[in-house]
Amino acid sequence: MSQLLDQDSAFFELARRRNVLFYHKGYFSHNIVAAMGEVVKLQLEVAGVSGPTRRKLFSSFVELSQNIVQYSSGTLQPDGEGGGTIREGAVCISTDGERHLMLCVNPIATADVDTLRNKLEPIRNMSLEQIKEAYKVTLRSETPADSKGAGLGFLTMARDASAPLEFAFYPRADEPGTTLFCLMAII
């Protein structure tokens, strides 16, 4: 028991040193995201984050969380069973002075990696003006067939970020056919 408590206190201390404002690893659903959203709003306010930055961080938090709810392949409760999907992932908000880091990790089917990379790579290379224009065009367009939303999530995060979105894919050796998708936005 003592060793477990030592590990917990070490994690807490590491989170404090890394200026973690919010962290959740586990399962996400629409209800869980709504509850976490209230906590994130309050935590950002208490941390003294400016209004415009709070809005960008909150918007990105919602987009990242919705991405997990809609697309994570780690499912505790599949669609349609008991009122909604409950899917696995992690979200972290931290600060290193003036910048805020939004991190998201969730499992996806390895077969979806190229499709996701092909959506993100062009956005990563766009200027802010190009991102805003792509956002307007996407807003007026039909929802993509493979999308469970309007297709605006990555563009929203890229628009609010102060640097290009960063992403990576890590195949899981313990689960063939599953890859961890990692996304970072700097606000």
Number of C-alpha atoms within 10 A of each C-alpha: 5 7 8 9 10 11 11 12 12 12 12 13 12 12 15 12 10 12 15 17 18 16 16 13 13 13 19 27 20 16 11 13 19 14 11 19 17 11 13 22 16 13 15 20 13 10 9 10 17 10 11 10 16 20 15 17 26 19 17 25 25 19 18 26 26 19 20 27 25 18 18 21 20 20 17 13 16 14 13 8 9 8 11 14 18 23 23 21 25 19 22 18 23 19 16 11 7 7 13 22 18 25 21 24 24 27 26 22 17 18 11 12 18 11 9 13 14 10 13 18 14 10 19 17 12 15 13 18 10 13 22 16 13 16 20 13 11 16 13 10 11 10 14 11 9 7 11 12 13 14 19 17 18 22 24 17 26 27 24 21 23 14 14 19 22 15 17 13 19 14 17 13 9 7 9 10 14 21 22 20 22 18 19 22 25 22 22
